C-alpha cells in the first residue's frame, strides 16, 4: 500500500494532536482522594493541617496500589498505613 505525502502529513498532524490531548488531559485525569477511597471502601479524613489523608490496614495496603498520576506519599504507622494526598481541604 502506498501513501501520499499529503496523507502522511495528515496522519502525522492527527497523531501529534492526539498526543497533545492525552498529555494535557493526564493531570486532570488523576483520581481524587475521595473517588479513589470510595472505590476501595476507604474514607478520607484530614490531618491537623487540613491535608486529606487516607488510612488503611496492612492487608488493604498489600492489595491496593496508588492510582497513576497522583503525588501522594504513604507512611507506615502503628495501625497500618496513612496516605498523605498533598490535597488540602478548602477553608470555607
Residue pairs with C-beta under 8 A, 6 or more apart in sequence:
3 11
26 69
27 69
29 69
30 67
30 68
30 69
30 70
31 39
31 67
31 69
31 70
32 87
33 44
33 52
33 54
33 72
33 83
33 85
33 87
34 44
34 52
36 42
36 54
36 66
36 67
36 70
37 43
37 44
37 54
40 60
40 64
42 54
42 55
42 56
42 60
43 54
43 55
44 52
44 53
44 54
44 85
45 52
45 53
45 54
45 55
46 52
46 53
46 89
47 53
47 84
49 88
50 88
50 89
50 91
51 84
51 85
51 86
51 87
51 88
51 89
52 85
52 87
52 88
52 89
53 82
53 83
53 84
53 85
54 82
54 83
54 85
55 79
55 80
55 81
55 82
55 83
56 64
56 80
56 81
56 83
57 79
57 80
57 81
58 80
58 81
60 80
60 81
61 74
61 80
61 81
66 72
66 74
66 83
70 85
71 86
72 83
72 84
72 85
72 86
73 83
73 84
73 86
74 81
74 82
74 83
74 84
75 81
75 82
75 84
